């Protein structure tokens, strides 16, 4: 044996294969398949980080409601039962016990829609902390990405800042925990989420984890008071979304369309009170009720980051300037505070990341100083920022 105990025949085979690779034309060499959406190798992750769809969705067969390898021909009885059960939609309780939402973040988010008399809907990305012991999520801040809002919904647009904003949140110890959106008044007994909203939620859970939620804010149709409801998509819904089976129904906004007919498995009781499961006939149209579960919501005040500064991108509103920043720092509540406390606002940090400081070199240190209230950690940047604020015209 040579070379660490490797068989010489194996080494020779490796050498021959390497030589053959070097001599081959570039177009004849094995190529890694690149995902057109995330621009990464499909072998890097099972699920596309951009769409939430499985990278191998076009390489598998769907048996029942389960994705299996295209070459698989023999199935065990257990696998067949699982495939059959996968097309039976059964309501699932939420896995989270509670969602805590930062009060200022929620209030300022909904103010935009209120000022427009609920004629332009809005959505935002929520960042927070997941307590996996108590199954609680705390939303500490909301970023409003580029979007087109209408009277009935929103259409997300490509956002050039999102990678940097995600990174900033991670520097603060936060992660993606779902989305928040507004919608017109609706009776939640009749419609919990519309299909487009449910699929947006399924996409978030597929991309970032089952802890993600959708926070829906809307006026109560009877009282007109603003209410917030949090929802989770069922794990089955996420799995069906990942293999590309689900899309919005073209006939009714309350229904999702499945490429494969799905059955509804409804829990019931017989005349003697015994539990039984009633299977309804398969259908391509599934009421979103069956795939959503309510999560309790409560407000709190973040001890990590604030949310009062001007949002960086809102239609019809000027983006923040250094004049806004000076007024923000000169507010009587903040004027006497050290800089590390004045900077303790998520949207201030987003603004500075986009205008002054490098998001890879400077922002990790600044964010760490803000979280730990470390005055010395921010000292190296204070002179630069003060001079920038003094010299900038606006």
C-alpha positions in Angstrom: 0.0 0.0 0.0 1.1 3.6 -0.7 0.0 7.1 -0.1 -1.6 6.6 3.3 -2.7 3.0 2.7 -4.6 3.6 -0.6 -4.5 0.7 -3.0 -2.0 1.5 -5.9 -4.7 0.4 -8.4 -7.1 3.0 -7.0 -4.4 5.7 -7.3 -3.7 4.8 -10.9 -7.4 4.9 -11.7 -7.6 8.4 -10.1 -4.6 9.5 -12.2 -6.1 8.3 -15.4 -9.4 9.9 -14.7 -7.7 13.2 -13.9 -5.7 13.0 -17.1 -8.9 12.3 -19.1 -10.6 15.3 -17.5 -7.7 17.6 -18.4 -7.7 16.5 -22.0 -11.4 16.8 -22.4 -12.9 19.9 -24.1 -14.6 22.3 -21.6 -18.1 21.5 -23.1 -17.4 17.7 -22.6 -16.4 18.0 -18.9 -19.0 17.2 -16.2 -20.8 20.4 -15.3 -22.5 21.3 -12.0 -26.2 22.2 -12.6 -26.9 25.8 -11.6 -30.3 26.9 -10.3 -31.6 29.7 -12.4 -33.2 31.4 -9.4 -30.5 31.4 -6.7 -27.6 31.1 -9.2 -26.0 28.4 -7.0 -25.2 24.7 -7.6 -28.3 22.6 -7.1 -26.2 20.3 -4.9 -25.5 23.0 -2.3 -29.0 22.8 -0.7 -32.1 20.6 -1.0 -34.4 23.7 -1.2 -33.7 26.7 -3.4 -33.0 29.6 -1.0 -34.7 32.0 -3.4 -38.0 30.3 -4.2 -38.4 27.7 -1.5 -39.0 25.0 -4.2 -36.9 21.8 -4.1 -33.9 21.9 -6.4 -34.8 18.4 -7.6 -38.5 19.1 -8.1 -38.1 18.5 -11.9 -36.0 15.4 -11.2 -38.5 13.4 -9.1 -41.8 11.6 -9.6 -44.7 12.4 -7.4 -46.4 9.3 -6.0 -49.6 10.3 -4.2 -48.3 13.4 -2.5 -44.8 12.3 -2.0 -41.7 13.0 -4.1 -39.6 9.9 -4.9 -36.6 9.3 -7.1 -37.5 8.9 -10.8 -35.7 5.5 -10.9 -37.5 4.0 -8.0 -39.8 1.2 -9.1 -40.4 -0.9 -6.0 -42.2 0.5 -2.9 -42.8 -1.0 0.5 -46.3 -1.1 2.0 -45.2 1.6 4.5 -44.1 3.9 1.6 -47.3 3.3 -0.2 -49.4 4.2 2.9 -47.3 7.3 3.4 -47.9 8.3 -0.3 -51.6 7.8 0.2 -51.7 9.8 3.4 -49.8 12.6 1.7 -52.7 13.4 -0.5 -55.1 13.5 2.5 -55.2 17.1 3.7 -55.6 17.1 7.5 -55.7 20.2 9.6 -52.6 20.6 11.8 -52.3 22.9 14.9 -49.6 25.5 15.0 -46.2 24.5 16.2 -45.6 27.9 17.8 -47.3 28.9 21.1 -47.1 32.6 20.7 -45.8 35.5 18.5 -44.6 38.6 20.3 -44.4 41.7 18.1 -42.5 44.9 18.8 -45.1 47.6 19.3 -43.4 50.5 17.4 -42.5 48.2 14.5 -46.1 47.1 14.1 -47.6 50.6 14.7 -45.4 52.4 12.1 -45.8 49.6 9.6 -49.6 49.9 9.6 -49.6 53.7 9.8 -48.5 53.8 6.1 -51.7 52.0 5.1 -53.9 53.9 7.5 -52.7 57.2 6.0 -53.9 56.0 2.6 -57.3 54.9 4.0 -56.5 51.3 3.4 -56.2 51.8 -0.4 -52.6 50.6 -0.8 -51.6 47.3 0.9 -48.1 46.7 2.3 -45.9 43.9 3.4 -42.7 43.6 5.3 -40.0 41.1 6.4 -39.9 40.3 10.1 -36.7 39.7 12.0 -36.6 38.3 15.5 -35.6 35.7 18.0 -36.9 32.1 18.2 -37.2 30.6 21.7 -37.3 26.9 20.8 -37.8 25.8 24.4 -41.1 27.7 24.7 -41.9 27.7 20.9 -42.3 31.5 21.0 -41.1 33.9 18.3 -40.3 37.6 19.2 -40.4 40.0 16.2 -37.9 42.8 16.9 -38.0 44.8 13.7 -39.7 44.9 10.2 -38.0 45.8 6.9 -40.2 46.9 4.0 -38.7 45.6 0.8 -39.4 46.9 -2.7 -43.0 46.1 -3.7 -46.1 47.2 -5.6 -49.1 47.7 -3.4 -52.7 47.8 -4.6 -56.1 48.0 -2.9 -56.3 44.3 -2.7 -52.7 43.0 -2.2 -49.0 43.4 -2.8 -46.6 42.2 -5.5 -43.0 41.8 -4.2 -40.3 43.2 -6.4 -36.6 42.5 -6.6 -34.8 44.3 -3.7 -31.2 45.2 -4.1 -30.7 45.8 -0.4 -32.1 42.5 1.0 -28.8 40.6 1.2 -27.3 43.5 3.2 -30.4 43.9 5.4 -30.4 40.1 6.2 -26.8 40.4 7.1 -27.4 43.4 9.4 -30.2 41.5 11.2 -27.8 38.6 11.8 -25.2 41.0 13.2 -27.8 42.0 15.7 -28.5 38.4 16.6 -31.8 38.3 14.7 -33.1 35.9 12.0 -35.9 35.8 9.5 -39.1 34.9 11.3 -41.8 35.5 8.6 -43.7 38.3 7.0 -46.2 40.9 8.0 -48.9 42.2 5.6 -52.0 44.2 5.5 -55.2 43.2 3.7 -58.7 44.6 3.2 -61.4 43.9 5.9 -62.5 40.2 5.8 -64.3 37.8 8.0 -61.6 35.4 9.3 -64.3 32.7 9.8 -64.9 32.8 6.0 -61.3 33.4 4.9 -58.2 33.1 7.1 -55.6 33.7 4.4 -56.0 34.0 0.6 -54.1 31.6 -1.5 -51.4 34.1 -2.5 -50.9 34.8 1.2 -50.8 31.2 2.2 -48.2 30.4 -0.5 -46.1 33.4 0.6 -46.1 31.9 4.1 -45.3 28.4 2.8 -42.4 29.9 0.9 -41.0 31.6 4.0 -41.3 28.4 6.1 -39.6 26.4 3.3 -36.8 28.9 3.0 -36.1 29.8 6.6 -37.7 27.2 8.8 -41.0 26.1 10.4 -40.8 28.9 13.0 -41.8 31.5 10.4 -45.3 33.0 10.6 -47.5 35.4 8.7 -48.8 38.4 10.6 -51.9 39.8 9.0 -53.1 43.3 10.0 -56.5 44.5 8.9 -59.6 46.4 10.1 -62.4 44.3 11.6 -65.3 44.3 9.1 -67.8 44.9 11.9 -66.1 47.3 14.3 -63.4 48.8 11.9 -60.9 48.4 14.7 -57.4 47.3 13.6 -56.6 43.7 14.4 -53.6 41.5 14.0 -53.7 37.7 13.5 -50.7 35.4 13.1 -50.8 32.2 11.1 -48.6 29.2 10.3 -48.9 26.9 7.3 -49.2 23.2 7.9 -46.1 21.1 7.4 -48.0 19.2 4.7 -48.7 22.5 2.9 -45.0 23.3 2.9 -44.0 19.9 1.6 -46.6 20.2 -1.3 -45.3 23.7 -2.0 -41.7 22.5 -2.1 -42.4 19.9 -4.9 -44.3 22.5 -6.9 -47.8 21.1 -6.6 -49.5 24.3 -5.2 -50.6 27.5 -6.9 -53.3 30.1 -6.4 -56.7 29.1 -7.7 -57.9 31.2 -10.6 -61.6 30.8 -9.6 -61.6 31.7 -5.9 -58.9 33.6 -3.9 -59.7 31.5 -0.8 -58.5 28.3 -2.5 -55.2 26.9 -3.5 -54.9 24.8 -6.6 -53.1 21.5 -6.5 -51.8 19.8 -9.6 -52.8 16.5 -8.0 -56.2 16.0 -6.5 -56.1 16.1 -2.7 -58.6 14.6 -0.2 -59.8 16.3 2.9 -59.5 14.1 6.1 -61.9 15.6 8.6 -62.0 14.5 12.2 -65.6 13.7 13.3 -67.5 11.6 15.8 -70.1 8.9 15.3 -73.4 8.5 17.0 -71.8 7.0 20.1 -69.2 9.8 20.4 -66.3 7.8 19.1 -63.7 9.6 17.0 -63.7 8.9 13.3 -62.0 10.3 10.2 -64.2 11.3 7.2 -62.4 11.3 3.9 -63.9 13.7 1.3 -63.7 13.1 -2.4 -60.4 14.4 -4.0 -60.3 17.8 -5.4 -57.8 20.1 -7.1 -59.2 23.1 -5.2 -58.4 23.2 -1.4 -59.7 25.7 1.0 -56.8 27.5 2.7 -58.5 26.9 6.0 -57.3 23.4 6.0 -53.6 24.4 5.7 -53.5 27.3 8.2 -53.4 27.5 12.0 -53.8 30.5 14.3 -51.0 31.6 16.6 -51.6 33.9 19.6 -50.2 37.4 19.3 -49.0 39.9 21.9 -47.1 43.2 21.8 -43.8 43.9 23.6 -41.0 46.5 23.6 -37.7 45.3 22.2 -34.6 45.6 24.4 -32.4 44.9 21.4 -33.3 47.5 18.8 -35.6 50.4 18.1 -37.9 51.0 15.2 -38.7 54.8 15.0 -36.5 56.2 12.2 -37.7 56.9 8.7 -38.2 53.8 6.5 -35.7 53.7 3.6 -38.2 53.0 0.8 -41.9 53.9 0.8 -43.9 54.9 -2.3 -44.8 58.6 -2.3 -42.4 59.4 0.6 -38.9 60.8 0.4 -36.1 58.5 1.4 -34.3 59.4 4.7 -31.5 62.0 4.6 -28.8 63.2 7.0 -31.2 66.0 7.9 -33.6 63.3 9.1 -30.8 61.7 11.1 -29.8 65.0 12.7 -33.3 65.7 13.8 -33.6 62.1 15.1 -30.4 62.5 17.2 -31.5 66.0 18.4 -34.8 64.7 19.7 -35.0 65.7 23.4 -35.3 62.0 24.3 -32.0 61.1 22.6 -29.9 64.3 22.5 -28.1 63.7 25.7 -27.6 60.0 25.1 -24.2 58.5 24.0 -23.9 57.7 20.3 -24.2 54.0 20.9 -27.7 54.6 22.3 -28.7 57.0 19.6 -27.8 54.3 17.0 -30.0 51.7 18.6 -32.6 51.8 15.9 -32.8 49.2 13.1 -33.7 51.8 10.4 -30.9 54.2 11.4 -28.5 51.3 10.9 -30.0 50.4 7.5 -29.6 54.0 6.4 -26.0 54.2 7.6 -25.2 50.9 6.0 -26.5 52.2 2.7 -24.8 55.6 2.9 -21.7 55.6 5.1 -20.4 52.3 6.4 -19.3 49.1 4.7 -21.8 46.4 5.4 -19.2 43.6 5.6 -16.4 45.4 7.4 -18.0 48.2 9.5 -21.5 47.1 10.3 -20.7 43.9 12.2 -18.6 45.9 14.7 -21.2 48.7 14.9 -24.1 46.3 15.4 -22.2 44.4 18.1 -21.4 47.6 19.9 -25.1 48.6 19.7 -26.3 45.3 21.1 -23.8 45.3 24.0 -24.1 49.0 24.6 -20.3 49.2 24.2 -19.3 52.9 24.0 -15.7 52.0 23.2 -16.8 49.7 20.4 -18.4 52.6 18.6 -15.6 55.2 19.3 -13.7 54.5 16.1 -16.8 55.3 14.0 -18.1 58.3 15.9 -15.7 60.9 14.5 -16.4 59.7 10.9 -20.2 59.8 11.4 -20.2 63.2 13.1 -18.0 64.7 10.3 -20.2 63.1 7.7 -23.4 64.5 9.3 -21.8 68.0 9.6 -20.6 68.2 6.0 -23.5 66.5 4.3 -25.9 69.1 3.0 -28.9 66.9 3.6 
